[in-house]
Structures are given as C-alpha cells and as structure tokens.
Amino acid sequence: MTAPGPAAVSDPLTTLREYRALAPWGLRDLAALAAGILDASGVVPINAAARALPSERTIRFYVARGLVNPPDGRGTAAVYSYRHLLQVLAIKLRQMEGATLEAMIREFTDLTGDLIERRVAAALGAGLPRPDRLPLLQTPGTGRGRVGRAVLGWLAPVEGAAESAVCRRLLVAPGIEVIIDEQHPVIRLNGDSAAIIEAFRQALTGLIPP
C-alpha cells in the first residue's frame, strides 16, 4: 500500500482572492466582513489599540486620513471594492504588529494593490478561512452577532427566490429597469430604493463611452 501524502495546505493568497467575488459592499458590510476575517485569522494584537475590530466610524476615519481610498459614489450610494477591504485589513494587521497610523501613512503611500494583497495574505496565513467557512457563518447569531448577520446576509443564497412572487421594480434610467426579489440581501439589508438606483447608475457610468 502507498502511504497517504500530506494534506494539501491552502494558499492564503488564493483564499483571500475568493473574497473579491463578494464585492462591492456598503460601508456596514465592509466593516462586518473585515471584522469577520480578522476575528477568524488568529492574529494576536500586541497592543490594546489594535484589539478593536474595524467599524464604520474607523473606516471613515481611515478614508479621511488617506489610508483608505474614498469609496465609489457618495452618501448612501457609496460602495467599497476588494481593494478597500485589503486596505482596511492591512491597516489593522500592521496595527497588530505595533505600527502607528503616522508610520502607515508613509509606508502605504507607494504600495500597489498587488503588494498590499500579498502582505495581507502573508499576515493572515493559512488559517484564513474561505468565505463560505467563516466561523461567523457557521454559527450565525453567536459571537459577534451583528457582524455575523451582516456577512451572512451577503454570502447566503436567497432561498426560495425562484418561487417568490414579490419583487421590486426599479427604474434606473430611460430604457433600463432592474427587478430585484424582495428576499435578496440588497433589499433586506438596505431597502433604500434611491440608494440602490444610484449604485446601479454609478456602475453603468463606466460602461458608457464619453
């Protein structure tokens, strides 16, 4: 008999890139997802300031200080991308290593998105779970309940959506209408039709040549 080989070790960079498919997010969901990833990473902070998980308020502060790029859109229509997630994670991970915000402002100035991504993946390590295996999703409603519910709302499939007869019709622009099942997370977690319409308009702007 041939002895079984060693178990495959997940590549943290490959795993981290799976989160890209979940973008874009609103501010609340970006904060929830970043907090969930850090909670599951097992990285232990060396100072009290780094123990606080990212919140909507702290992310706004990071944007104001230039550590995180401004979102696409404004107000309730603002959306955040995978790059924003990487930036938030990078800040908290460097804080956990003892870096100050002032030092990070200088350090991150010329870093490319690819380099930030690789640094985050290396810091989180092989313990980083895939999106569908975040502990908060395995036991929703426990631990950090608000975070768990927010992340679960984006990742979980919409059960019964095909059979649902209740949909919301949104007029995005002349000739463009969007029909969204009322059980979809974008409705359940947001519900603001004007904000949803504006987000679609922002996304469509890049598809129309000047």
Backbone bond lengths (Angstrom), bond angles and torsions (degrees), N, CA, C in turn:
res aa  C-N    CA-C-N  psi(-1)  N-CA   C-N-CA  omega(-1)  CA-C   N-CA-C  phi
1 M - - - 1.463 - - 1.523 110.02 -
2 T 1.321 115.78 146.63 1.464 120.72 178.35 1.514 109.26 -92.21
3 A 1.306 115.54 129.49 1.464 118.89 -179.69 1.517 109.81 -65.81
4 P 1.337 116.53 139.93 1.467 118.82 179.85 1.507 111.08 -64.71
5 G 1.309 116.48 141.72 1.453 121.97 179.49 1.506 110.84 -74.64
6 P 1.328 117.49 171.49 1.455 120.86 179.09 1.516 111.75 -67.18
7 A 1.304 115.98 148.61 1.469 120.42 -179.89 1.521 109.83 -63.81
8 A 1.307 114.81 141.71 1.457 119.45 179.92 1.532 110.30 -64.29
9 V 1.310 116.02 135.14 1.453 121.39 178.54 1.518 108.50 -97.07
10 S 1.324 115.96 128.50 1.450 118.29 -177.88 1.518 110.23 -69.31
11 D 1.306 116.23 142.32 1.461 122.09 178.58 1.523 107.67 -86.85
12 P 1.334 118.79 117.49 1.465 120.00 -176.16 1.526 113.49 -60.76
13 L 1.337 117.93 -31.54 1.457 120.06 179.36 1.522 110.44 -66.79
14 T 1.335 116.27 -43.77 1.467 120.67 178.11 1.522 110.53 -62.95
15 T 1.336 116.20 -42.84 1.461 120.67 179.68 1.521 110.97 -64.21
16 L 1.334 116.41 -44.22 1.459 120.03 -179.74 1.520 110.96 -59.80
17 R 1.324 116.94 -38.79 1.467 120.49 -177.74 1.527 112.64 -67.57
18 E 1.331 117.52 -17.98 1.463 119.42 176.56 1.526 110.99 -65.95
19 Y 1.324 117.24 -25.65 1.462 120.28 179.91 1.530 111.67 -71.67
20 R 1.322 116.56 -18.17 1.468 120.34 -179.83 1.524 110.93 -61.92
21 A 1.330 116.86 -32.53 1.461 120.20 -177.94 1.520 112.38 -68.73
22 L 1.335 117.76 -14.87 1.456 120.68 -178.84 1.525 112.65 -85.79
23 A 1.322 117.49 -15.56 1.465 121.50 -178.31 1.531 110.03 -72.15
24 P 1.344 117.82 156.69 1.468 127.92 3.57 1.523 111.75 -88.04
25 W 1.347 114.71 169.19 1.448 121.34 179.75 1.519 110.70 -129.61
26 G 1.321 115.75 157.45 1.447 120.71 164.14 1.521 108.36 -78.60
27 L 1.324 116.57 172.92 1.461 120.36 -176.42 1.525 111.84 -61.63
28 R 1.316 116.74 -42.92 1.470 120.00 -178.72 1.521 111.12 -60.91
29 D 1.322 116.42 -42.65 1.452 119.51 -176.67 1.523 112.18 -75.11
30 L 1.337 116.67 -31.37 1.467 119.40 173.77 1.524 110.06 -62.64
31 A 1.331 116.71 -46.57 1.463 120.58 178.79 1.524 110.81 -61.52
32 A 1.328 116.78 -41.66 1.455 120.93 -178.88 1.520 111.41 -64.68
33 L 1.321 116.48 -44.09 1.457 120.17 -177.40 1.525 111.25 -68.85
34 A 1.324 116.60 -43.75 1.467 119.61 178.19 1.522 110.67 -60.83
35 A 1.334 116.48 -42.49 1.462 120.44 178.84 1.524 111.14 -63.77
36 G 1.338 116.33 -40.69 1.456 119.64 179.53 1.520 112.66 -64.08
37 I 1.330 116.61 -40.12 1.467 120.81 179.29 1.524 110.31 -66.11
38 L 1.322 116.98 -45.24 1.467 120.10 -179.70 1.524 110.92 -66.11
39 D 1.320 115.65 -37.38 1.461 119.90 179.34 1.522 111.21 -61.38
40 A 1.330 115.70 -34.12 1.470 120.50 -176.34 1.525 112.85 -90.44
41 S 1.327 117.50 -8.11 1.464 119.85 -171.75 1.515 113.80 -75.57
42 G 1.323 116.89 -28.90 1.457 119.19 -177.97 1.510 113.85 79.92
43 V 1.343 117.88 6.81 1.463 120.73 177.24 1.525 108.47 -77.23
44 V 1.316 117.02 126.52 1.465 121.32 -174.77 1.522 109.99 -97.79
45 P 1.333 118.64 122.58 1.467 120.82 178.54 1.526 111.05 -67.01
46 I 1.340 116.01 151.10 1.461 119.40 177.84 1.527 111.24 -101.22
47 N 1.332 116.65 -3.49 1.460 118.43 177.93 1.523 110.08 -142.72
48 A 1.334 115.12 159.17 1.461 120.59 -174.47 1.517 112.44 -65.10
49 A 1.345 117.73 -35.03 1.464 120.68 -177.42 1.523 111.86 -62.12
50 A 1.325 117.10 -28.87 1.461 120.63 -176.58 1.522 112.66 -85.36
51 R 1.330 117.33 -8.15 1.465 119.06 -176.06 1.521 112.57 -74.64
52 A 1.326 117.15 -26.44 1.458 120.43 -179.14 1.519 110.07 -70.37
53 L 1.319 116.28 126.84 1.462 120.25 178.30 1.525 109.36 -75.22
54 P 1.331 117.65 155.05 1.470 119.98 -176.61 1.522 112.07 -63.50
55 S 1.300 115.10 137.74 1.463 121.96 177.39 1.522 108.63 -120.32
56 E 1.318 116.66 174.30 1.464 120.23 177.33 1.531 109.90 -59.14
57 R 1.321 115.94 -40.97 1.465 120.43 -178.21 1.525 111.34 -64.43
58 T 1.345 116.68 -43.79 1.462 118.33 -178.55 1.523 111.26 -68.10
59 I 1.325 117.87 -35.40 1.466 119.94 178.76 1.532 109.96 -65.74
60 R 1.324 117.15 -40.67 1.473 119.39 175.44 1.527 110.33 -59.96
61 F 1.325 116.02 -39.41 1.466 120.37 178.64 1.525 110.36 -64.01
62 Y 1.345 117.13 -42.18 1.468 120.60 178.33 1.520 111.11 -61.66
63 V 1.330 116.82 -38.85 1.467 120.43 178.19 1.525 109.84 -64.67
64 A 1.327 116.14 -44.47 1.471 120.70 -179.56 1.526 111.67 -61.98
65 R 1.333 117.27 -34.09 1.464 121.14 -179.36 1.526 112.67 -84.75
66 G 1.338 117.51 -5.53 1.454 120.53 178.96 1.515 114.15 85.28
67 L 1.340 117.46 8.66 1.463 120.52 178.23 1.524 111.77 -80.48
68 V 1.318 116.67 -27.16 1.463 122.70 177.92 1.524 107.56 -122.91
69 N 1.326 116.53 136.37 1.459 120.37 178.67 1.523 110.93 -62.28
70 P 1.321 118.08 148.19 1.469 119.91 174.95 1.529 110.29 -59.90
71 P 1.329 117.45 150.14 1.470 119.89 178.82 1.523 111.29 -71.04
72 D 1.314 115.03 168.04 1.465 120.27 172.05 1.522 107.80 -84.25
73 G 1.313 116.90 124.50 1.460 120.38 -177.07 1.518 110.69 89.90
74 R 1.330 115.12 174.49 1.456 120.78 -176.89 1.520 110.92 -131.03
75 G 1.321 114.10 160.35 1.457 119.68 176.11 1.518 112.33 59.52
76 T 1.334 115.30 -137.63 1.464 119.92 -178.51 1.524 112.43 -69.89
77 A 1.351 116.90 -13.86 1.465 120.21 179.76 1.525 112.18 -90.81
78 A 1.327 117.55 -0.60 1.465 120.62 -178.40 1.521 110.74 -66.29
79 V 1.335 116.64 134.34 1.462 121.32 178.24 1.525 109.60 -129.45
80 Y 1.315 114.56 151.96 1.450 122.36 -175.57 1.526 109.76 -120.18
81 S 1.336 116.05 144.00 1.456 122.41 -174.40 1.525 111.64 -103.34
82 Y 1.319 114.79 -178.81 1.468 121.72 175.95 1.527 110.40 -59.21
83 R 1.327 118.26 -37.08 1.467 120.84 178.00 1.526 110.76 -61.04
84 H 1.331 117.23 -39.92 1.457 120.16 177.68 1.529 110.47 -62.03
85 L 1.324 116.41 -41.57 1.468 120.01 177.78 1.522 110.57 -59.38
86 L 1.341 116.45 -45.63 1.465 120.57 179.29 1.520 111.19 -60.72
87 Q 1.324 117.25 -41.33 1.454 120.55 -178.91 1.525 111.40 -64.50
88 V 1.335 116.53 -43.44 1.468 120.04 179.16 1.530 110.27 -63.40
89 L 1.328 116.37 -44.51 1.466 120.05 179.08 1.531 110.83 -63.06
90 A 1.334 116.41 -42.38 1.461 120.10 -178.98 1.521 111.34 -61.23
91 I 1.333 116.71 -40.79 1.463 120.58 179.54 1.524 110.68 -62.50
92 K 1.324 116.80 -49.68 1.455 119.64 -177.31 1.527 111.14 -66.54
93 L 1.315 117.56 -37.65 1.467 119.68 179.15 1.525 111.53 -66.49
94 R 1.331 117.05 -38.84 1.460 119.30 177.39 1.531 110.72 -69.96
95 Q 1.337 116.55 -35.36 1.462 119.42 173.87 1.526 110.47 -59.95
96 M 1.329 115.82 -40.26 1.459 120.19 179.86 1.525 111.81 -65.92
97 E 1.335 116.01 -21.08 1.467 120.67 177.01 1.526 111.85 -91.42
98 G 1.342 116.24 -1.69 1.453 120.20 176.64 1.510 116.13 101.98
99 A 1.339 118.74 2.48 1.467 121.37 -178.65 1.531 110.80 -74.07
100 T 1.301 116.74 145.06 1.465 122.20 175.95 1.522 109.85 -89.30
101 L 1.331 115.98 162.43 1.463 119.71 178.17 1.528 110.76 -62.51
102 E 1.318 117.04 -38.40 1.463 120.25 -179.66 1.531 110.81 -63.13
103 A 1.323 116.02 -40.95 1.465 119.76 178.36 1.523 110.83 -65.92
104 M 1.342 116.53 -37.78 1.468 119.76 -179.32 1.517 111.77 -69.49
105 I 1.325 117.55 -34.44 1.466 119.92 177.70 1.522 109.92 -58.08
106 R 1.326 116.95 -43.01 1.466 120.66 177.62 1.524 111.18 -70.76
107 E 1.313 116.34 -40.47 1.463 121.39 -174.86 1.523 112.54 -68.33
108 F 1.328 117.65 -39.29 1.460 121.55 -173.51 1.525 113.50 -85.38
109 T 1.334 117.35 -8.08 1.466 120.50 -172.03 1.527 112.65 -53.57
110 D 1.315 117.59 -46.74 1.460 120.51 -174.03 1.531 113.65 -108.30
111 L 1.325 116.99 13.02 1.470 119.32 -179.04 1.526 110.66 -77.94
112 T 1.321 117.03 133.03 1.462 121.48 175.49 1.525 109.55 -79.66
113 G 1.325 115.53 161.72 1.459 120.01 177.67 1.512 112.22 -59.71
114 D 1.324 117.23 -36.74 1.466 121.23 -179.63 1.523 110.96 -64.42
115 L 1.330 116.67 -40.99 1.458 119.99 -179.08 1.526 111.10 -70.16
116 I 1.339 116.53 -39.44 1.466 119.85 176.52 1.527 109.94 -61.23
117 E 1.330 116.01 -43.67 1.457 120.57 -179.84 1.532 111.27 -59.23
118 R 1.330 116.36 -44.90 1.466 120.63 -179.06 1.530 111.40 -67.32
119 R 1.318 117.03 -37.27 1.464 120.11 177.86 1.525 110.95 -65.53
120 V 1.321 116.41 -43.80 1.464 120.50 179.92 1.532 110.19 -63.09
121 A 1.331 116.09 -45.25 1.465 119.87 -179.72 1.525 111.18 -61.33
122 A 1.331 116.48 -42.10 1.461 120.29 -179.78 1.521 111.40 -65.62
123 A 1.351 116.90 -37.95 1.461 120.67 -178.82 1.524 111.81 -71.32
124 L 1.339 116.73 -37.91 1.459 120.10 -179.98 1.521 111.29 -73.71
125 G 1.332 116.01 -35.93 1.456 120.31 175.39 1.516 114.50 75.83
126 A 1.322 114.53 -172.81 1.467 121.42 -175.02 1.521 112.78 -69.50
127 G 1.343 117.71 -12.28 1.456 120.35 178.86 1.514 113.57 -76.96
128 L 1.327 117.65 -8.62 1.463 120.66 178.92 1.529 109.63 -63.70
129 P 1.338 118.38 119.74 1.468 119.83 -179.66 1.520 112.09 -80.18
130 R 1.300 115.70 154.83 1.461 120.25 172.28 1.524 108.63 -64.02
131 P 1.338 117.85 158.91 1.471 119.86 -177.31 1.522 114.01 -53.19
132 D 1.341 116.75 -40.06 1.463 118.72 -176.84 1.526 112.94 -80.30
133 R 1.352 116.45 2.50 1.465 119.32 179.59 1.526 112.79 -122.71
134 L 1.303 116.46 15.96 1.461 118.81 174.04 1.524 108.45 -57.61
135 P 1.322 119.00 133.09 1.467 120.25 179.79 1.520 113.26 -53.18
136 L 1.336 116.78 -34.73 1.460 119.85 179.74 1.515 112.14 -63.86
137 L 1.322 116.80 -25.00 1.457 120.27 178.33 1.520 111.63 -85.63
138 Q 1.325 115.89 -26.01 1.455 119.12 179.13 1.522 110.82 -71.84
139 T 1.328 116.88 -31.16 1.467 120.75 179.97 1.524 109.44 -133.18
140 P 1.336 116.90 66.43 1.461 119.00 -178.07 1.515 111.36 -60.64
141 G 1.335 115.70 143.64 1.446 120.96 179.95 1.509 113.51 91.27
142 T 1.346 117.59 -6.94 1.453 120.45 177.85 1.513 108.69 -112.13
143 G 1.323 116.97 172.18 1.465 120.28 -179.57 1.510 109.82 60.14
144 R 1.307 117.10 -124.91 1.459 121.51 179.00 1.529 107.30 -84.66
145 G 1.309 115.07 84.55 1.467 120.13 -170.89 1.510 114.32 -56.75
146 R 1.368 117.72 -44.19 1.463 119.91 -177.64 1.517 110.39 -63.87
147 V 1.332 116.24 -41.62 1.463 120.60 178.42 1.515 109.67 -64.18
148 G 1.326 116.32 -46.15 1.458 119.85 -178.96 1.509 112.60 -59.02
149 R 1.332 115.89 -43.85 1.464 118.92 -178.54 1.523 111.23 -67.07
150 A 1.329 117.09 -40.01 1.465 120.18 -178.70 1.522 111.29 -65.40
151 V 1.335 116.73 -45.67 1.463 119.82 179.76 1.511 110.44 -67.83
152 L 1.320 116.32 -42.97 1.461 120.00 -179.74 1.526 110.94 -58.99
153 G 1.334 116.13 -38.11 1.456 119.74 -178.66 1.511 112.73 -61.49
154 W 1.356 117.52 -32.61 1.459 120.28 179.79 1.512 112.81 -83.54
155 L 1.345 117.53 -34.91 1.454 119.77 -173.10 1.520 113.75 -88.46
156 A 1.332 116.79 -30.06 1.458 119.40 -174.69 1.523 110.36 -71.98
157 P 1.342 117.99 139.60 1.458 120.00 175.11 1.520 110.68 -66.94
158 V 1.288 116.46 155.79 1.459 121.01 179.44 1.514 108.46 -84.02
159 E 1.319 116.30 103.32 1.455 120.23 -178.38 1.519 110.33 -70.57
160 G 1.320 114.91 133.37 1.449 120.46 177.18 1.507 114.69 74.53
161 A 1.325 117.04 11.25 1.465 119.18 -177.32 1.520 111.37 -61.98
162 A 1.335 116.32 -36.55 1.463 119.91 -177.72 1.519 111.19 -65.01
163 E 1.359 116.33 -30.64 1.451 119.17 -177.62 1.522 113.14 -92.31
164 S 1.327 116.45 -12.20 1.461 120.19 -175.58 1.522 110.45 -67.00
165 A 1.338 115.36 137.33 1.460 120.07 179.29 1.521 110.74 -104.22
166 V 1.331 116.87 0.49 1.455 120.81 -177.56 1.520 108.92 -102.85
167 C 1.330 116.07 110.39 1.458 121.63 -179.73 1.520 109.32 -130.12
168 R 1.309 115.24 159.31 1.456 120.74 176.60 1.522 108.12 -112.96
169 R 1.332 116.25 127.35 1.461 121.97 179.72 1.530 108.54 -100.70
170 L 1.330 115.89 122.60 1.452 121.07 -177.46 1.524 110.27 -118.53
171 L 1.313 116.45 126.74 1.461 121.44 176.24 1.525 107.75 -86.86
172 V 1.332 116.20 108.07 1.460 121.49 -176.84 1.517 110.98 -82.94
173 A 1.326 116.18 -43.84 1.462 122.59 -179.03 1.520 106.82 -163.77
174 P 1.318 117.68 166.59 1.467 118.88 176.99 1.527 111.05 -54.08
175 G 1.311 116.62 122.02 1.456 121.77 179.67 1.516 114.37 88.56
176 I 1.326 117.37 -1.99 1.472 120.26 -178.48 1.522 109.66 -129.20
177 E 1.327 116.14 115.15 1.452 122.08 174.55 1.519 108.75 -123.04
178 V 1.300 116.59 147.11 1.454 122.43 178.57 1.521 108.66 -122.69
179 I 1.315 116.08 132.17 1.459 121.29 177.34 1.520 107.79 -112.20
180 I 1.329 116.70 121.57 1.459 121.89 -176.95 1.524 109.31 -122.63
181 D 1.326 115.30 129.35 1.456 119.55 175.69 1.526 109.66 -61.65
182 E 1.331 117.27 137.39 1.455 121.44 -178.14 1.527 112.56 -62.40
183 Q 1.341 117.10 -19.37 1.457 119.98 179.78 1.523 113.01 -89.44
184 H 1.337 117.02 -2.81 1.460 119.57 179.29 1.524 109.71 -68.38
185 P 1.361 117.65 144.50 1.464 119.84 -179.39 1.522 114.87 -55.11
186 V 1.331 117.76 -33.02 1.472 119.08 -178.13 1.524 110.63 -63.51
187 I 1.343 117.20 -26.87 1.459 121.20 176.10 1.520 110.42 -88.50
188 R 1.333 116.30 -45.29 1.466 119.80 -176.18 1.523 112.72 -65.80
189 L 1.332 117.60 -35.77 1.455 120.81 -175.92 1.519 113.07 -94.14
190 N 1.335 116.62 -17.16 1.452 119.22 -178.36 1.525 109.47 -117.79
191 G 1.325 115.84 -71.61 1.457 120.18 176.10 1.510 114.64 82.66
192 D 1.320 118.04 -8.98 1.461 122.40 -179.03 1.526 108.68 -87.35
193 S 1.323 116.87 101.24 1.465 120.57 -176.70 1.520 112.23 -59.20
194 A 1.332 116.44 -40.41 1.467 119.34 -178.87 1.526 110.87 -62.08
195 A 1.323 116.90 -40.79 1.466 120.40 -179.99 1.525 110.79 -67.51
196 I 1.324 116.91 -39.34 1.466 120.63 179.14 1.526 110.38 -65.05
197 I 1.325 116.41 -44.11 1.466 121.07 179.29 1.526 110.28 -61.20
198 E 1.330 116.58 -44.23 1.464 120.35 -179.25 1.528 110.52 -64.03
199 A 1.335 117.45 -37.26 1.467 120.69 178.40 1.521 110.74 -63.79
200 F 1.340 116.94 -40.82 1.463 120.34 177.03 1.524 110.38 -65.24
201 R 1.314 117.29 -41.51 1.463 120.29 179.67 1.526 111.28 -62.39
202 Q 1.337 116.13 -41.26 1.459 120.10 177.76 1.531 110.92 -62.14
203 A 1.341 115.66 -41.27 1.462 119.42 -179.20 1.522 111.41 -67.35
204 L 1.329 116.85 -36.27 1.469 120.71 -177.75 1.531 111.94 -74.66
205 T 1.328 116.50 -23.53 1.474 119.65 -177.67 1.521 111.35 -56.78
206 G 1.337 116.63 -40.38 1.458 119.82 -177.98 1.508 114.11 -71.30
207 L 1.337 117.41 -12.87 1.467 120.77 -178.97 1.521 112.66 -92.66
208 I 1.342 116.33 -10.76 1.464 120.23 -177.46 1.533 108.75 -101.88
209 P 1.323 118.67 118.50 1.467 120.35 -179.73 1.518 111.08 -65.08
210 P 1.340 116.62 146.56 1.472 120.01 -179.86 1.519 111.70 -65.48
